[in-house]
Amino acid sequence: MHKAHFCSTCGSPLQHGEVEHRQRGICQNCGQIHYDQLKVGAGALIERDGGLLLIRRTREPFRQQWNVPAGYVEIDEDPAHAVIREVREETGLQVEIGRLVNVYFFDDDPRGNGILIAYQCHIVGGELTESAEGISPTFFTQDQIPKELAGGGHRAAILAWQKHNRPGGNVGVTRMHTAL
């Protein structure tokens, strides 16, 4: 896990010690306690003709693995707006938010631990294209999902979608249930 080395308030070096039963950075100059925060990503579950849209990553981490269109939420950005922006940037599609599907914790990304907020999205415009971040945009049916799935919450979101879209897999539940 990444640990901060300098105070975000005054820039002084941090000493690490136990605070609230956890190891935390403590500024010896201004007394600020550094609390590590989760990264927040927003991802789109976009369906067409029974398939889920996946793109193949062109960058590390998880290069050449498949993920849903997604990205990190900016500090001043609503996650719902972030997913709309990321889908446009990565696929050329314009979408509207349907509903919150689930929130997936991840601890397998070398950039840090976080959550992926997954939204059901509906295409309202644009044209499906490749981007610098994702190539080979493809709608995969539940039995076509590739094995090479990206981490960072993507694998969990895709496998949950796959499970709920198996024949008989959604008996008694909605297609993609909300866990919150």
C-alpha positions, 0 to 999 in steps of 0.5 A: 500500500502506498504511504504518503511521505509529505504533509498535504497541508504544509509539505513537511516530511511525515512520521508514521505512527499509530493513530486510531488503531492504524498506521498513519502519517503524522506531520511533526510540523503542523500536526496534520494527520494523513488519512489514506483515501480510496480512489473512486472510479465510475464505470458504465454497464452498457447493453445492446442485444443481450451483450455487454460493451467491453473495451480492451485496455491500451495502457497499464495497468491491466494492458490488453485486458478487457474492462467496461468503459470507466475512469477515475472521478475528478475531485470536483465531479459527480460520479454520474457525470464522470461515467458519462464523460469517460464513456464519451472519451473511451468509446465515442458514445453518448449515454444517459444514466439508468441506475446505480448497479453496485459499488465494487471494492478493489485492492488489486490496482498498483495505483491504489485501492478504491471503489468502482461505482457501476451504473447502468447506461443507455446509448443516446447518441454518438458512434462506437469508436476506438480511443487511445485508452481502449480498442476493439469495443465489443458487445459480449453476450454472457457466454462470450465474456473473455477470460482476460478481465481487468482488475480495479473492480472491472472483473467483479462488475463484469462477472456479476453482470454475467451471472445475472444474465445466464439463462435462469440466472435472474429468476426472482431477481432483477437483471442487475440488482442493486446491492446498496 
